[in-house]
Amino acid sequence: MSRVGEVGRDTRETSVNLRLDLDGTGKTSIATGVGFFDHMLDQLARHALIDLEVEATGDLHVDSHHTVEDVGICLGQALTQALGAKAGIRRYGWSLVPMEESLVQVSLDLSGRPLLVYDAPVSAEAIGNYDPELTEEFFMAFSRNAGMTLHIKLQYGKNSHHIIEGVFKSTSQALAAAIQVDPRRGDAIPSTKGSL
């Protein structure tokens, strides 16, 4: 069964086309106009072994907020599409990832109940043309549109680049576990309610 999601989103602020394959090998083609964000999306896909294509244009003359948020919306919608009824998946994932001096913990549940708990402060005001505050905005949009409960916590760290990269890499590891098909489940939905 193909687990692919494709989403297009056009607004007066952005245009986003995104495709993901949950059973890929981590191949990526990403162009948002926000270099550091492209790098983070690449890390997310490569470490989760998800093939990801993103082409986005936005009002970067204003700032990168709309572009980053709308990519998060599309990623969440594409994940929902690719998972379908979520038959046979493990559903839960968690990870503790070191990135140099930083350590980031992520736990998630593909429950259909969107919630983000985010505790990963950074000190930098900008990384290239990327505003570090947008990391939380991205994951809020992603979790809402994926129907995912997502907890992100920085255990410790100093370097803003390392902290944010740790957030994306730890999320990728947790996501890789949650989307994995468990052969013991067969086509069962991983919920006592019978649906997610």
C-alpha positions in Angstrom: 0.0 0.0 0.0 1.4 3.4 -1.0 1.7 5.8 1.9 2.1 9.1 0.0 0.7 12.5 0.7 0.6 15.4 -1.7 -0.7 18.9 -0.8 -0.8 22.2 -2.5 -1.6 25.5 -0.8 -2.0 28.9 -2.4 -2.7 32.1 -0.5 -2.0 35.7 -1.0 1.1 35.3 1.1 2.5 31.9 0.0 2.4 29.1 -2.5 3.4 25.7 -1.3 3.6 22.3 -3.1 4.6 19.4 -0.9 4.9 15.6 -1.4 6.0 13.0 1.0 6.4 9.2 0.9 6.5 7.6 4.4 8.2 4.5 3.0 11.1 6.3 1.3 14.8 6.4 1.9 15.2 10.0 3.0 15.6 11.6 -0.4 14.8 15.3 -0.4 14.3 18.2 -2.7 13.5 21.3 -0.7 13.4 25.0 -1.7 11.6 27.5 0.5 13.9 30.5 0.1 14.8 30.2 3.8 18.1 28.4 3.9 18.3 27.3 7.5 14.7 26.1 7.3 15.5 24.0 4.2 18.4 22.5 6.1 16.1 21.6 9.0 13.4 20.0 6.7 16.2 18.0 5.1 17.2 16.7 8.5 13.6 15.9 9.5 13.1 13.8 6.3 16.5 12.1 6.1 16.5 10.9 9.7 12.9 9.7 9.5 13.6 8.0 6.1 10.8 9.9 4.6 11.1 11.1 1.0 10.2 14.8 0.9 9.7 17.4 -1.8 8.9 20.9 -0.9 8.7 23.9 -3.2 7.5 27.1 -1.5 7.5 30.8 -2.4 6.3 33.4 0.0 6.4 37.0 1.1 10.0 36.8 2.3 10.3 40.6 1.8 8.1 40.8 4.9 9.7 37.9 6.9 9.7 34.1 6.8 6.8 33.6 9.1 4.1 32.8 6.6 6.4 30.5 4.5 7.5 28.5 7.5 4.0 28.2 9.0 2.4 27.2 5.7 5.0 24.5 5.1 4.1 23.2 8.5 0.4 23.2 7.6 1.1 21.3 4.3 3.4 18.8 6.0 0.8 18.0 8.6 -2.0 17.6 6.0 0.3 15.4 3.8 1.1 13.2 6.8 -2.6 12.8 7.6 -3.3 11.9 3.9 -0.4 9.4 3.8 -1.4 7.6 7.0 -5.0 7.2 6.0 -6.9 5.3 8.7 -3.6 4.6 10.5 -4.1 0.9 10.3 -1.2 -1.1 11.6 1.1 1.7 12.7 2.9 1.9 16.0 1.2 5.3 16.7 3.6 6.4 19.5 7.2 7.6 19.1 9.8 9.1 21.4 13.4 10.1 21.1 16.3 11.6 23.1 18.8 13.1 20.7 22.2 14.8 21.5 23.3 17.5 19.1 26.8 18.6 20.2 26.2 20.2 23.7 22.4 20.1 23.4 20.0 17.3 24.4 16.4 17.3 23.1 13.6 15.0 24.0 10.5 14.5 21.8 7.4 12.3 22.5 4.5 12.1 20.1 1.2 10.4 19.5 -0.5 10.2 16.2 -3.8 10.3 18.1 -5.9 12.6 16.0 -5.8 15.0 19.0 -3.6 18.0 18.0 -1.6 19.5 20.8 1.9 21.0 21.1 3.8 21.4 24.3 7.0 23.2 23.3 9.9 24.0 25.7 13.0 24.7 23.8 14.1 28.3 24.2 17.0 29.7 22.2 19.0 33.0 22.6 19.7 33.9 19.0 17.6 36.5 17.3 18.3 35.1 13.8 20.0 32.3 12.0 20.6 33.5 8.5 17.2 34.7 7.4 15.4 32.4 9.9 13.8 33.6 13.0 14.3 30.9 15.7 10.8 31.7 17.2 9.4 30.2 14.0 10.4 26.8 15.1 7.5 26.6 17.6 5.2 28.1 14.9 6.2 25.4 12.5 5.6 22.6 14.9 2.3 24.1 16.0 1.1 24.1 12.4 2.5 20.6 11.8 0.9 19.1 14.9 -2.4 20.7 14.4 -2.7 19.6 10.8 -1.4 16.1 11.4 -3.7 15.6 14.4 -0.7 14.9 16.5 0.1 15.3 20.2 3.7 16.5 20.2 5.9 17.2 23.3 9.3 18.9 22.6 11.6 19.6 25.5 15.2 20.9 25.5 17.0 19.2 28.4 19.9 21.5 28.1 22.0 23.3 25.5 23.6 26.7 24.6 24.1 27.0 20.9 20.9 28.1 19.1 21.7 26.2 15.9 22.4 23.0 17.8 19.2 23.3 19.8 17.0 23.8 16.8 18.7 21.1 14.8 18.3 18.8 17.8 14.6 19.6 17.9 14.2 18.6 14.3 16.3 15.5 14.5 14.7 14.3 17.7 11.2 14.8 16.1 12.4 12.9 13.1 13.4 9.9 15.2 10.1 9.9 17.1 8.1 10.3 13.9 10.0 7.4 12.3 9.0 5.1 15.2 5.3 6.2 15.2 4.7 5.8 11.5 6.3 2.4 11.4 4.0 -0.5 10.5 4.0 -3.2 13.2 3.4 -6.6 11.4 1.8 -8.0 14.6 -1.1 -5.5 14.3 -2.1 -6.5 10.7 -4.8 -4.0 9.7 -5.8 -3.2 13.2 -6.2 0.5 14.3 -3.9 1.1 17.3 -6.8 2.4 19.5 -9.3 0.7 21.8 -11.9 3.0 20.2 -11.3 1.4 16.8 -10.4 4.7 15.1 -7.9 7.5 15.3 
